[in-house]
């Protein structure tokens, strides 16, 4: 049986673990975004948020989306189909390779993305008020370094 001190140490470690902190921060972010977007609940936003950040504004091949997400092409196909039904995405034949498709934002999808980013800006301002401007800038720089690598952190 685990001792009380071992359980306390484990709890402290879990509380400070970066993975857990990122997951909890994401949950907070999605809840705030859902409130500001006026409708989509956290589950819908999580499903959309799983794919939308990986789609380039000019469109992205399904195979590249699968690689970026770390899932199968079939899984991407299901996500794209759902977002096509919502009117946010469409598939077009890739001019460079007639066998491939580009997943692109529709005009409705671009409007949705624009509205979403206005809400994201509000959330970022809220977080800045919570932690202060300097700390928020450090958070952004650290996340950019982790996400994009050392060379891209300054861009």
KATA-V58810 format. One record per residue. N is the residue number from 1. RES is the residue in one letter. SS is DSSP state (alpha for helix, beta for strand, coil for the rest). PHI is phi as a letter, one per 20 degrees, with the letter a starting at -180 (none if undefined). D_CENTER is the distance of its C-alpha to the mean C-alpha in Angstrom with 1 decimal. Layout:
n->{N/N}
res->{RES/RES}
ss->{SS/SS}
phi->{PHI/PHI}
d_center->{D_CENTER/D_CENTER}
This chain:
n->{1/2/3/4/5/6/7/8/9/10/11/12/13/14/15/16/17/18/19/20/21/22/23/24/25/26/27/28/29/30/31/32/33/34/35/36/37/38/39/40/41/42/43/44/45/46/47/48/49/50/51/52/53/54/55/56/57/58/59/60/61/62/63/64/65/66/67/68/69/70/71/72/73/74/75/76/77/78/79/80/81/82/83/84/85/86/87/88/89/90/91/92/93/94/95/96/97/98/99/100/101/102/103/104/105/106/107/108/109/110/111/112/113/114/115/116/117/118/119/120/121/122/123/124/125/126/127/128/129/130/131/132/133/134/135/136/137/138/139/140/141/142/143/144/145/146/147/148/149/150/151/152/153/154/155}
res->{X/X/X/X/X/X/X/X/X/X/X/X/X/X/X/X/X/X/X/X/X/X/X/X/X/X/X/X/X/X/X/X/X/X/X/X/X/X/X/X/X/X/X/X/X/X/X/X/X/X/X/X/X/X/X/X/X/X/X/X/X/X/X/X/X/X/X/X/X/X/X/X/X/X/X/X/X/X/X/X/X/X/X/X/X/X/X/X/X/X/X/X/X/X/X/X/X/X/X/X/X/X/X/X/X/X/X/X/X/X/X/X/X/X/X/X/X/X/X/X/X/X/X/X/X/X/X/X/X/X/X/X/X/X/X/X/X/X/X/X/X/X/X/X/X/X/X/X/X/X/X/X/X/X/X}
ss->{coil/coil/coil/alpha/alpha/alpha/alpha/alpha/alpha/alpha/alpha/alpha/alpha/alpha/alpha/alpha/coil/alpha/alpha/alpha/alpha/alpha/alpha/alpha/alpha/alpha/alpha/alpha/alpha/alpha/alpha/alpha/alpha/alpha/alpha/alpha/alpha/coil/coil/coil/coil/alpha/alpha/alpha/alpha/alpha/alpha/alpha/alpha/alpha/alpha/alpha/coil/coil/coil/coil/coil/coil/coil/beta/beta/alpha/alpha/alpha/alpha/alpha/alpha/alpha/alpha/coil/coil/coil/alpha/alpha/alpha/alpha/alpha/alpha/alpha/alpha/alpha/alpha/alpha/alpha/alpha/coil/coil/coil/beta/beta/beta/beta/beta/beta/coil/coil/beta/beta/beta/beta/beta/beta/beta/beta/beta/coil/alpha/alpha/alpha/alpha/alpha/alpha/alpha/alpha/alpha/alpha/alpha/alpha/alpha/alpha/alpha/alpha/alpha/alpha/alpha/alpha/alpha/alpha/alpha/alpha/alpha/coil/alpha/alpha/alpha/alpha/alpha/alpha/alpha/alpha/alpha/alpha/alpha/alpha/alpha/alpha/alpha/alpha/coil/coil/coil/coil/coil/coil/coil}
phi->{none/f/f/f/f/f/f/f/f/f/f/f/f/f/f/e/f/f/f/f/f/f/f/f/f/f/f/f/g/f/f/f/f/g/f/f/f/m/q/g/f/g/f/f/f/f/f/f/f/f/d/g/f/e/e/f/g/e/o/b/f/g/f/f/f/f/f/f/e/m/c/f/f/f/f/f/g/f/f/f/g/f/f/f/f/f/n/e/c/b/d/c/f/f/f/f/b/f/e/d/d/e/e/c/f/f/g/f/f/f/f/f/f/f/f/f/f/f/f/f/f/f/f/f/f/f/f/f/f/f/d/n/f/f/f/f/f/f/g/f/f/f/f/f/f/f/f/d/n/g/f/e/f/e/e}
d_center->{40.0/37.5/38.9/37.7/37.1/35.0/32.9/32.5/31.5/28.9/27.5/27.4/25.7/23.0/22.5/21.9/19.9/16.9/14.9/16.0/15.3/11.7/11.4/13.6/11.9/8.5/11.1/12.8/10.0/9.3/13.1/13.7/11.5/13.4/16.6/16.3/15.3/18.4/18.0/14.9/14.9/12.2/12.7/12.4/9.2/7.8/9.4/8.3/4.6/5.6/7.5/7.2/5.3/8.1/10.8/13.1/14.9/18.1/16.8/16.0/18.2/17.4/18.6/16.3/13.2/14.8/15.4/11.9/10.5/13.8/15.2/18.2/18.8/20.0/16.7/15.0/18.0/17.6/14.0/15.3/18.4/16.9/15.0/18.4/20.2/18.1/19.2/15.9/16.3/19.5/20.9/23.5/25.8/24.9/27.9/28.0/28.2/29.6/28.5/24.7/22.4/19.9/16.9/16.9/15.9/18.9/20.3/19.0/15.5/15.9/17.4/14.5/12.0/14.7/15.2/11.6/11.7/15.1/13.8/11.2/14.4/16.3/14.1/14.4/18.1/18.4/17.0/19.4/22.2/21.5/21.5/23.2/22.5/23.4/21.3/18.2/19.0/19.4/16.1/14.4/16.9/16.4/12.6/13.3/16.2/14.4/11.6/14.0/17.3/20.4/21.5/18.5/17.9/20.5/19.1}
